[in-house]
Amino acid sequence: MTINVRIVQVAAAMAALTMAMTACTTTVSGTASPAPASSTGSADVFANLNACRVLEQLTAGQGFGPGENISRRNECDVLKHEFGTYGLALDPVQGLREYAETTEGVVETSVNGRAALQAPIPLGGCAIVIEVGEHARAMVQVSLISGPHDPQACVDAQALAEKLEPLLPR
């Protein structure tokens, strides 16, 4: 195993850990079930979206591998060797407020006119969190092999978020 591949695997694991710590859904990819109610009593706005299928669609033709469901939640990562990892988490329970309260370095931004937050990933990379509702959000994360503080990660995260936003529920 080359060192570069191992670095990407470590970065992917770190991104997965970060997503697991900041996202909180109970959707299991590939399991048919009724849309669960969120803690606010509303239905899961992401019931018809599978994070891996969406992420694979967004990265098609760019050399990324197949999506890998990284937890029991509706979260997915795709890996491109010698480049880095892109991730997507669809959280029907927590909104931007919860993310801002638990994350350091958050700055307000927008994605195609929709409220969003941007923050560094603690172990390297960049996250963009898009508001889907008061208690729902979609988060993209980018970790690049080039280094934990490469500003290109936020450029790539913004571009990925802009491609994702039209696919999100209103």
PyMOL commands that set and color helices and strands:
alter all, ss='L'
color gray80, all
select helices_A, chain A and resi 3-22+51-59+96-102+152-167
alter helices_A, ss='H'
color red, helices_A
select strands_A, chain A and resi 68-69+75-80+84-91+107-111+114-120+126-133+136-144
alter strands_A, ss='S'
color yellow, strands_A
deselect
rebuild
show_as cartoon
